[in-house]
């Protein structure tokens, strides 16, 4: 039996995993995955259309050198600190086993993105220490409690997602810096910032990771740049750490088409800034319309609801080709659903179906 983390994505079954009927995509609302509701920047699409044949048939630069330089320029970090990959997950599978010592304890939040538990626990055999996020706090991180807990438990690493998935709560940057200053400097801290741009500007720890030897920041370009299908991401670490991890990355870590899309996207921050602002507006309109289902606060493109019958509601929505994220294990199982913010029209369709 295969041992894999569960990620949802049942909506693709309605489209067809054989990809033979992609025209069905317009009939399905994929609110069970966290993909962007908006398209990539128009310049990204223009570049791909103009050079599609070349981008598909040609080998990319061996180590995504241009992509790395573009990221370093846009993020204000040394190129020596950037590790490119085919999405953040590929980097996690390649790099976490090089950072973590099998058998030693690792700390995670509960609930949190399951891939970290899968790699550290199921694959590496690290005992998992779980700090429970409380419903009465809206699943927000309590920084002082986290500091005391890590000091007491003394894990080899703390794995965090900010904003947290699936709760949608953001950990303020000043509190993250307070945490880093308070814990044992020998403790690894890995922060996944896949959804951070939805929360606002100036929140990232990328520059901190470039100068701190035990801090690693993981970034995906899937959601915030509307490039989930391209599978492109990166990791920022101190140059000495990045140099060691780079030995375990394969050549051609990102496809040429994906590199071209990602680099062009990075050159148009104004377009994406507008989409993030619109996403926040759509989210709050959506949440306001679902007050009877107890929507939780969120700073990103998804939020939790707590309906009386989560499984029944999810089933009725599937009958209408609307897919939301159910939870089958852990503290959220059988009690919550996660909803992804989609376009205004799709959100209205979901609101009508839920009512």
SVG drawing of the C-alpha trace seen along z (x, -y; Angstrom):
<svg xmlns="http://www.w3.org/2000/svg" viewBox="-31 -48 60 50">
<polyline fill="none" stroke="black" stroke-width="0.4" points="0.0,0.0 1.3,-3.4 1.9,-5.8 1.0,-9.3 -0.4,-12.5 -4.0,-13.3 -4.5,-16.6 -8.1,-16.6 -8.4,-17.5 -11.5,-15.3 -12.8,-18.0 -10.4,-16.7 -12.3,-13.4 -15.3,-15.4 -13.1,-16.9 -11.4,-13.6 -7.9,-12.7 -7.2,-11.4 -7.4,-15.1 -9.4,-14.1 -12.3,-16.4 -10.8,-19.6 -13.8,-21.5 -15.6,-20.2 -13.5,-22.5 -15.9,-25.4 -18.7,-23.4 -16.9,-22.5 -16.1,-24.7 -12.8,-23.6 -13.0,-25.0 -11.4,-21.9 -7.9,-23.0 -6.3,-26.4 -5.6,-27.5 -6.0,-31.1 -9.4,-32.2 -7.7,-34.7 -5.5,-34.1 -1.8,-34.7 -0.7,-38.2 -1.6,-38.9 2.1,-39.2 2.7,-35.7 0.0,-34.3 1.4,-36.4 4.9,-35.0 3.7,-31.4 1.5,-31.8 4.3,-33.5 7.0,-30.9 4.9,-27.8 6.5,-25.4 10.0,-26.4 9.3,-26.3 7.8,-22.8 10.5,-21.2 13.6,-22.8 15.7,-21.8 15.8,-24.5 19.0,-25.9 20.6,-23.2 20.1,-24.8 17.5,-27.5 20.1,-30.2 18.0,-32.9 15.0,-32.1 17.3,-32.2 18.7,-35.6 15.3,-37.0 14.1,-35.8 17.2,-37.2 16.5,-40.6 12.9,-40.7 13.2,-39.4 16.3,-41.3 18.3,-38.2 21.6,-36.7 21.3,-34.4 23.4,-31.9 20.5,-31.7 17.9,-30.6 17.1,-27.0 14.7,-26.4 12.3,-23.5 9.3,-22.1 6.9,-23.4 7.5,-23.7 6.7,-20.0 9.6,-18.8 11.9,-21.0 10.5,-19.7 11.0,-16.0 14.6,-16.7 15.7,-19.0 13.9,-18.1 15.6,-14.7 18.9,-16.6 18.0,-19.0 16.2,-16.5 17.8,-13.7 15.6,-10.6 14.3,-9.6 14.6,-13.1 11.5,-15.0 10.0,-17.6 7.4,-20.2 4.4,-21.1 1.1,-23.0 -2.2,-21.1 -3.9,-21.5 -1.4,-22.2 -0.5,-21.2 -0.2,-17.4 2.9,-17.0 5.2,-18.1 3.9,-15.4 4.1,-12.9 7.8,-13.6 9.0,-14.1 6.9,-11.4 5.9,-8.7 9.1,-8.8 11.8,-9.9 10.4,-8.4 10.7,-11.6 8.4,-11.7 5.9,-14.5 5.2,-17.1 1.9,-18.8 0.9,-22.2 -2.9,-22.3 -4.4,-25.5 -7.6,-26.3 -11.0,-26.9 -11.8,-29.5 -8.7,-31.5 -9.9,-31.2 -7.0,-28.8 -4.5,-31.7 -0.9,-31.1 -0.2,-32.3 3.4,-33.3 4.3,-33.3 2.8,-29.8 4.7,-28.6 8.0,-30.0 7.4,-28.3 6.4,-25.1 9.4,-24.9 11.8,-25.8 10.3,-23.0 10.1,-20.3 13.4,-21.1 12.7,-19.7 15.3,-19.5 13.1,-21.5 9.9,-23.6 7.9,-23.3 5.4,-26.1 3.1,-27.3 2.3,-31.0 -0.5,-31.8 -1.5,-28.4 -3.2,-25.9 -6.0,-24.9 -6.9,-27.6 -6.1,-30.7 -4.6,-32.5 -1.5,-34.7 1.3,-34.9 2.5,-38.5 6.1,-39.1 7.1,-40.9 5.9,-37.9 7.8,-35.5 11.0,-37.5 10.3,-37.5 10.0,-33.7 13.3,-33.3 15.1,-35.4 13.7,-33.5 14.4,-29.9 17.5,-27.8 19.6,-29.1 20.5,-25.5 16.8,-24.6 15.9,-24.4 12.9,-26.6 11.2,-25.9 8.5,-28.4 6.2,-27.8 5.0,-31.1 3.0,-29.7 0.0,-32.0 1.6,-35.0 1.2,-37.5 -2.6,-37.2 -2.2,-38.6 -0.3,-41.7 3.2,-43.2 6.3,-43.2 5.5,-40.1 8.0,-37.6 11.0,-36.2 13.0,-35.5 15.6,-38.1 16.0,-36.8 16.4,-33.2 19.3,-34.4 21.2,-35.6 20.2,-33.1 21.8,-29.6 18.9,-27.7 15.9,-29.4 14.6,-28.2 11.7,-29.8 9.8,-27.7 7.8,-29.5 5.5,-28.3 4.5,-30.3 1.5,-28.1 -1.3,-30.0 -0.3,-33.6 0.9,-33.8 -1.8,-31.5 0.8,-29.0 -0.3,-25.8 -0.2,-23.8 3.4,-24.9 4.8,-23.5 7.4,-26.0 8.7,-27.2 11.8,-28.0 13.5,-27.9 15.6,-30.6 18.3,-29.6 21.7,-30.9 24.2,-30.5 26.2,-27.9 23.0,-25.8 21.8,-26.3 25.2,-25.1 24.8,-21.8 21.1,-21.3 21.8,-22.2 23.8,-19.0 20.6,-17.0 18.6,-18.9 18.4,-17.3 19.6,-19.1 16.8,-20.9 14.8,-21.4 12.1,-23.5 10.8,-23.1 11.5,-25.7 7.8,-26.7 7.4,-27.0 10.6,-29.1 9.4,-31.5 6.0,-31.8 7.4,-32.4 10.0,-34.9 7.5,-36.9 5.1,-36.8 7.7,-38.2 8.1,-41.2 4.5,-42.4 3.9,-42.8 1.3,-45.5 -1.0,-43.1 -0.8,-40.6 -1.1,-43.2 -4.5,-44.2 -5.6,-40.5 -4.6,-40.1 -6.7,-43.1 -9.6,-41.8 -9.2,-38.4 -9.4,-39.9 -12.6,-41.8 -14.2,-38.6 -13.2,-36.6 -14.9,-39.0 -18.1,-39.2 -18.1,-35.4 -17.7,-35.0 -20.4,-37.6 -22.8,-35.7 -22.1,-32.5 -22.6,-33.7 -25.0,-30.9 -22.2,-28.4 -19.8,-29.9 -17.0,-31.1 -13.7,-31.6 -11.4,-34.6 -8.8,-34.3 -6.1,-36.4 -5.7,-34.4 -7.7,-32.9 -9.6,-30.2 -11.3,-29.9 -12.9,-27.3 -16.7,-26.9 -18.4,-24.8 -21.8,-23.7 -24.1,-21.4 -23.5,-18.5 -20.2,-18.9 -20.2,-15.6 -23.8,-16.0 -23.2,-19.5 -20.1,-18.5 -22.1,-15.6 -24.9,-17.9 -22.5,-20.4 -20.7,-17.6 -24.1,-16.8 -24.0,-20.3 -20.4,-20.0 -19.1,-22.1 -16.2,-20.6 -15.0,-21.8 -12.3,-20.3 -13.4,-17.8 -11.3,-16.5 -11.1,-12.8 -8.6,-12.7 -7.2,-15.0 -8.9,-17.7 -11.0,-19.1 -12.4,-15.7 -16.1,-15.6 -16.5,-19.1 -15.2,-21.6 -15.0,-22.3 -12.4,-24.5 -13.7,-26.8 -11.5,-28.4 -12.3,-31.9 -13.2,-31.8 -14.5,-34.4 -17.5,-36.5 -19.8,-34.4 -18.5,-31.1 -18.8,-32.4 -22.4,-33.4 -23.1,-30.0 -21.6,-28.4 -23.6,-30.7 -26.8,-29.8 -26.1,-26.1 -25.2,-26.3 -28.3,-28.2"/>
</svg>
